[in-house]
Amino acid sequence: MKLAIAQINCLLGDLAGNAAQILQCAEQARQQGAQLLLTPELGLCGYPPEDLLLRAGFYHACAQTLNALAGKISGIAVVVGHPHEHNGKRYNAASLLREGAIAATYFKQELPNYSVFDEERYFDHGIDPCIFEIGGIRFAVNICADVWERETAHCAREAGAQVLLVLNASPYAIDKQDARHRVIRERIAETGMAVAYANMVGGQDELIFDGGSFAMDRHGVLTAQAASFEDALLIVEIQHDDLRPVGEMVAASSVEADVYRALCLGVRDYIHKNRFPGVLLGLSGGIDSALTLAIAVDALGADKVHAVMMPSSYTAQISLDDSREMVNILGVRYDEIPIEAMFKSYLTALNALFAGRAADTTEENLQARIRGTLLMALSNKLGALVLTTGNKSEMAVGYATLYGDMAGGFAVLKDVSKTLVYRLARYRNTLGKVIPERIITRPPSAELRADQTDQDSLPPYDVLDAIMALYVEQNLAIPEIIARGFAEADVRRVVHLIRSSEYKRRQSAVGIRITERSYGKDWRYPITVRYQDDF
């Protein structure tokens, strides 16, 4: 028999639209000879529904949609993920739709409550396995986190299952696919069951679902894999309770290629799903805004992107020249709004109150806030969303201005370290040069005072990023980081800046998550705290 895996981009809460996608995939799979279709976790409603799951009406609407969908299914069986209310309890569920009816329902047993997951907040634990037979093969269902623990797969095997079907809404992070493969091979080695793994694709706020759905045979050999970051219908053949490939397998790509595609998908879905007509961004002549511009154009098309350069007396001519070159290459709308007169007007208004005080970062931040105000005014008037251009390194240590360069609606590079920004810029130019080489090679500068560079205020980015990764993404303490060979002064300085900048991050725009620890749903540190992290 043939099994189809539907890798679909769900729009959270669009029950009718998601059901229509599933029905369309079912018809395509049936036409290709498949007897069974597997869809992603909570594919009927989208993932994660968050506090929609606290509303009884949401479950009622999902139940109505599921029943209506079941009535339209014929000639093929479909496994659909959905939230389910039963006997006063609420579950992350998957149902088998077969010949116009709901034939069986499975309740997720392992509820993740870490990182970006809060399923203990919403769902009750399932207990029993769900086994059904099609084409002489006995299938079992697991949902995402179930398969990361050994017990649920073992129970399914003991109940007589031959092939394990796994519905997933597994968010993207660098190297995540390798981790998925490793876990599935562990379950296969323990149970002897072949596995079909369906993963969601698309952007949902800060989360990116990368797809990469796959199948492995009883020996843990990868027999089929769908493309990442795009919709797909993957067909596999089951022979004697094992999986065989039908069609070609998509090869793995580089980290830079995957991250770039993830960022493009995140921008595209955030803009389209929230019905913004386009985006605005402030172009500075620096690498962060240049990379953000390239991503925006690749995600949306040049006609949906508006770049604005707002030079001051500190803006270098090469910044203007490089910005003009890049917008000409990309063909986006471009405007220049000099801010020097506005800056002087603000200083004049504040002159009496600033009397006797030397110039400092106040005047630097004032320029950034003027630019933020101009971008937000254009956003209000034109309806386009402002993309902020700050990177993870800057957000970590507070090298950003509240209500200035942090002003905006979506932070494209929020989880991208500065060193990765450079790698992504070089990668993008391998696809066709759009970022002028001088933007990549010149020392980074905010250009808010004369002869300024980022390294006047920060450790070298390779040092900062390495310390940040150990402290933020791996949760190592100061002594552990120092033991890795970093200078104690650098470690304590970076950690102090990270901790003291929490109040800024709490007010930052939502941004795309590409690591296992971003400054978003999975970073929940207090602003007011005295604890010293020395152990």
LOZA-468791 format. One record per residue (C-alpha): z, x, y. Coordinates in steps of 0.2 Angstrom, whole numbers, padded with zeros to 4 digits, always signed. Layout:
<pts>
ZXY/...
</pts>
This chain:
<pts>
+0000+0000+0000/-0002+0005+0018/+0012+0005+0031/+0009+0005+0049/+0021+0012+0063/+0020+0005+0080/+0024+0017+0094/+0025+0005+0109/+0030+0006+0127/+0043-0008+0130/+0047-0015+0147/+0065-0019+0147/+0068-0038+0148/+0050-0042+0147/+0053-0052+0130/+0036-0061+0131/+0026-0045+0135/+0035-0035+0122/+0033-0048+0109/+0014-0049+0113/+0013-0030+0110/+0021-0031+0093/+0009-0046+0088/-0006-0036+0094/+0000-0021+0084/+0003-0032+0069/-0015-0039+0070/-0022-0021+0072/-0012-0015+0057/-0017-0029+0046/-0035-0026+0050/-0033-0008+0044/-0026-0014+0028/-0007-0012+0031/+0005-0024+0023/+0020-0019+0033/+0023-0014+0051/+0038-0004+0058/+0042-0006+0076/+0055+0003+0087/+0074+0000+0090/+0077-0015+0101/+0058-0016+0103/+0059-0035+0107/+0069-0032+0123/+0068-0014+0127/+0081+0000+0127/+0094+0002+0133/+0098-0016+0139/+0115-0010+0146/+0126-0024+0153/+0112-0037+0150/+0120-0036+0133/+0136-0044+0140/+0127-0060+0144/+0126-0074+0131/+0110-0080+0139/+0101-0064+0135/+0105-0066+0116/+0099-0084+0117/+0082-0079+0125/+0080-0065+0113/+0083-0077+0098/+0070-0089+0105/+0057-0075+0107/+0060-0068+0090/+0058-0085+0082/+0042-0089+0091/+0035-0071+0086/+0040-0074+0068/+0030-0090+0068/+0014-0081+0073/+0015-0067+0060/+0004-0069+0045/-0005-0058+0033/+0007-0044+0036/+0026-0041+0037/+0034-0034+0052/+0051-0026+0055/+0057-0030+0073/+0072-0023+0082/+0082-0035+0093/+0100-0039+0099/+0108-0052+0088/+0123-0064+0090/+0131-0070+0074/+0147-0078+0070/+0155-0073+0087/+0149-0055+0085/+0135-0045+0093/+0124-0033+0084/+0110-0021+0087/+0099-0028+0073/+0082-0027+0065/+0073-0042+0056/+0060-0043+0044/+0047-0056+0049/+0036-0062+0035/+0024-0077+0033/+0030-0086+0049/+0049-0084+0046/+0064-0072+0048/+0066-0066+0030/+0080-0054+0032/+0091-0046+0046/+0100-0029+0046/+0114-0024+0058/+0116-0006+0064/+0131+0002+0056/+0133+0018+0066/+0135+0015+0085/+0133+0030+0096/+0145+0032+0110/+0141+0049+0118/+0129+0057+0129/+0118+0042+0136/+0124+0030+0123/+0137+0016+0125/+0134+0005+0110/+0152+0003+0106/+0154-0006+0123/+0141-0019+0117/+0139-0020+0098/+0149-0023+0083/+0147-0012+0067/+0136-0019+0053/+0142-0016+0035/+0129-0020+0022/+0112-0012+0018/+0096-0022+0019/+0084-0021+0005/+0067-0030+0003/+0052-0028-0008/+0033-0027-0003/+0019-0022-0013/+0031-0017-0027/+0041-0005-0016/+0059-0007-0011/+0062-0003+0007/+0078-0001+0016/+0081-0002+0035/+0091+0010+0046/+0092+0010+0065/+0092+0027+0074/+0110+0034+0074/+0112+0027+0056/+0101+0041+0049/+0111+0054+0059/+0126+0051+0047/+0124+0052+0028/+0133+0036+0023/+0121+0022+0028/+0106+0031+0019/+0116+0034+0004/+0122+0016+0003/+0103+0010+0004/+0098+0022-0010/+0113+0016-0021/+0107-0002-0017/+0090+0002-0025/+0079+0007-0010/+0064+0019-0013/+0058+0021+0005/+0069+0022+0021/+0062+0013+0037/+0070+0020+0053/+0069+0011+0070/+0072+0022+0085/+0075+0022+0103/+0078+0041+0104/+0077+0048+0121/+0067+0064+0125/+0076+0081+0127/+0069+0098+0125/+0067+0102+0107/+0073+0085+0102/+0059+0082+0089/+0064+0098+0080/+0082+0090+0078/+0075+0074+0072/+0065+0082+0059/+0080+0092+0053/+0091+0077+0051/+0078+0067+0042/+0075+0082+0030/+0094+0082+0027/+0094+0063+0022/+0079+0066+0011/+0087+0080+0002/+0102+0070-0001/+0094+0053-0006/+0076+0058-0012/+0069+0044-0002/+0053+0045+0009/+0056+0041+0027/+0045+0032+0040/+0052+0035+0058/+0046+0024+0072/+0051+0029+0090/+0049+0020+0106/+0038+0028+0120/+0039+0026+0139/+0051+0028+0154/+0066+0018+0157/+0075+0023+0173/+0081+0041+0170/+0077+0040+0151/+0060+0045+0143/+0056+0040+0126/+0043+0052+0119/+0037+0043+0103/+0032+0057+0091/+0034+0044+0077/+0032+0052+0060/+0033+0050+0041/+0040+0062+0028/+0038+0062+0009/+0052+0063-0004/+0051+0082-0003/+0054+0083+0016/+0036+0087+0020/+0029+0080+0036/+0014+0069+0031/+0010+0060+0047/+0015+0062+0065/+0009+0052+0081/+0006+0059+0098/+0020+0061+0110/+0021+0052+0127/+0008+0038+0123/+0006+0022+0113/+0001+0024+0095/-0002+0015+0079/+0001+0027+0064/-0005+0022+0047/+0003+0030+0031/-0001+0026+0013/+0013+0024+0000/+0009+0029-0018/+0022+0028-0031/+0037+0026-0018/+0031+0042-0009/+0021+0043+0008/+0004+0050+0010/-0006+0053+0026/-0020+0043+0032/-0029+0051+0046/-0025+0067+0056/-0008+0074+0061/-0005+0078+0079/+0000+0096+0082/+0016+0101+0091/+0014+0107+0109/+0023+0120+0121/+0039+0116+0129/+0031+0116+0146/+0017+0104+0141/+0030+0092+0134/+0041+0093+0149/+0026+0091+0161/+0020+0075+0151/+0038+0068+0151/+0039+0070+0170/+0022+0062+0172/+0027+0047+0160/+0044+0045+0169/+0035+0044+0186/+0021+0032+0180/+0033+0020+0172/+0046+0020+0185/+0033+0016+0199/+0023+0004+0188/+0037-0005+0180/+0046-0008+0196/+0030-0013+0205/+0029+0000+0219/+0012+0002+0227/+0013+0020+0227/+0024+0035+0232/+0028+0046+0247/+0035+0063+0247/+0039+0077+0260/+0029+0092+0257/+0037+0109+0263/+0025+0122+0257/+0038+0127+0244/+0037+0126+0225/+0048+0111+0222/+0038+0099+0233/+0021+0106+0227/+0026+0103+0208/+0032+0086+0213/+0016+0082+0221/+0005+0088+0207/+0016+0077+0195/+0014+0062+0206/-0005+0064+0207/-0007+0067+0188/+0005+0052+0185/-0002+0039+0197/-0019+0045+0204/-0022+0053+0221/-0024+0036+0229/-0006+0031+0226/+0001+0047+0233/+0005+0051+0252/+0011+0068+0257/+0020+0071+0273/+0023+0088+0281/+0036+0089+0295/+0036+0106+0302/+0049+0113+0314/+0049+0129+0323/+0056+0138+0308/+0042+0132+0297/+0031+0147+0292/+0012+0146+0296/+0009+0150+0277/+0019+0134+0273/+0007+0124+0283/-0008+0133+0276/-0003+0131+0258/+0001+0113+0260/-0015+0109+0268/-0024+0119+0254/-0015+0109+0241/-0018+0092+0248/-0036+0096+0250/-0038+0101+0232/-0029+0085+0226/-0037+0073+0238/-0021+0064+0243/-0017+0056+0260/-0009+0069+0271/+0000+0068+0288/+0009+0080+0299/+0024+0074+0310/+0032+0089+0320/+0050+0087+0321/+0054+0100+0335/+0055+0087+0349/+0066+0076+0339/+0078+0090+0334/+0080+0095+0352/+0084+0077+0357/+0097+0076+0344/+0105+0093+0350/+0104+0087+0368/+0114+0071+0363/+0127+0081+0353/+0128+0096+0366/+0144+0090+0374/+0153+0087+0357/+0147+0103+0350/+0152+0114+0365/+0161+0130+0361/+0155+0129+0343/+0143+0141+0335/+0127+0135+0326/+0129+0133+0307/+0123+0123+0293/+0126+0107+0304/+0110+0111+0313/+0101+0115+0297/+0106+0099+0289/+0101+0089+0305/+0083+0095+0302/+0083+0089+0284/+0091+0072+0290/+0077+0070+0303/+0064+0072+0289/+0074+0060+0278/+0074+0047+0291/+0055+0048+0294/+0051+0047+0276/+0062+0032+0274/+0054+0024+0289/+0037+0026+0281/+0044+0019+0265/+0050+0004+0274/+0034+0001+0283/+0022+0005+0269/+0032+0000+0254/+0029+0016+0245/+0044+0024+0236/+0050+0041+0242/+0051+0054+0228/+0064+0067+0231/+0059+0085+0227/+0076+0094+0223/+0078+0102+0207/+0093+0103+0195/+0099+0120+0201/+0100+0114+0218/+0109+0098+0213/+0121+0108+0203/+0128+0119+0217/+0125+0106+0231/+0111+0116+0239/+0104+0099+0246/+0108+0088+0261/+0115+0071+0259/+0104+0058+0268/+0091+0072+0271/+0081+0080+0257/+0091+0069+0245/+0085+0053+0253/+0074+0044+0242/+0072+0032+0227/+0067+0043+0212/+0071+0062+0209/+0057+0069+0198/+0065+0086+0196/+0083+0081+0195/+0085+0088+0177/+0073+0103+0179/+0081+0120+0183/+0072+0131+0196/+0067+0144+0183/+0058+0129+0173/+0050+0123+0189/+0041+0140+0190/+0036+0139+0172/+0029+0121+0175/+0020+0126+0190/+0011+0140+0181/+0008+0128+0166/+0000+0115+0178/-0012+0128+0185/-0018+0132+0167/-0025+0114+0167/-0034+0117+0183/-0028+0126+0198/-0019+0114+0211/-0004+0124+0216/-0009+0139+0228/-0003+0155+0220/+0007+0160+0236/+0018+0145+0234/+0023+0151+0216/+0025+0170+0221/+0034+0169+0238/+0053+0169+0239/+0059+0151+0240/+0066+0146+0257/+0073+0130+0265/+0066+0136+0281/+0080+0128+0291/+0084+0144+0301/+0075+0161+0305/+0071+0172+0290/+0080+0161+0278/+0079+0163+0259/+0088+0153+0245/+0096+0169+0239/+0105+0171+0255/+0117+0157+0249/+0115+0157+0230/+0115+0170+0216/+0097+0174+0209/+0090+0158+0200/+0089+0166+0183/+0108+0170+0184/+0112+0153+0192/+0102+0143+0179/+0109+0153+0164/+0127+0150+0170/+0123+0131+0174/+0116+0129+0156/+0131+0136+0148/+0143+0126+0159/+0134+0109+0160/+0124+0108+0145/+0135+0117+0132/+0152+0113+0140/+0158+0131+0139/+0173+0136+0149/+0173+0150+0162/+0180+0164+0150/+0167+0160+0137/+0153+0161+0149/+0160+0178+0156/+0161+0184+0138/+0142+0181+0137/+0140+0195+0149/+0140+0187+0166/+0149+0194+0181/+0165+0185+0183/+0162+0183+0202/+0145+0174+0199/+0153+0163+0185/+0167+0157+0196/+0156+0155+0211/+0144+0144+0202/+0157+0134+0193/+0166+0131+0209/+0150+0125+0218/+0146+0113+0203/+0163+0105+0204/+0164+0104+0223/+0147+0096+0224/+0150+0081+0213/+0152+0069+0228/+0134+0073+0233/+0127+0070+0215/+0136+0054+0214/+0125+0048+0229/+0109+0055+0223/+0093+0046+0217/+0091+0042+0199/+0080+0055+0191/+0071+0060+0175/+0082+0067+0160/+0074+0081+0150/+0089+0090+0144/+0104+0085+0133/+0115+0085+0148/+0108+0079+0165/+0116+0074+0181/+0115+0055+0176/+0121+0044+0163/+0128+0058+0152/+0138+0067+0167/+0154+0058+0171/+0165+0070+0181/+0178+0064+0193/+0176+0068+0212/+0194+0070+0215/+0202+0082+0203/+0213+0097+0202/+0210+0103+0184/+0205+0122+0184/+0193+0125+0169/+0200+0142+0164/+0202+0139+0145/
</pts>
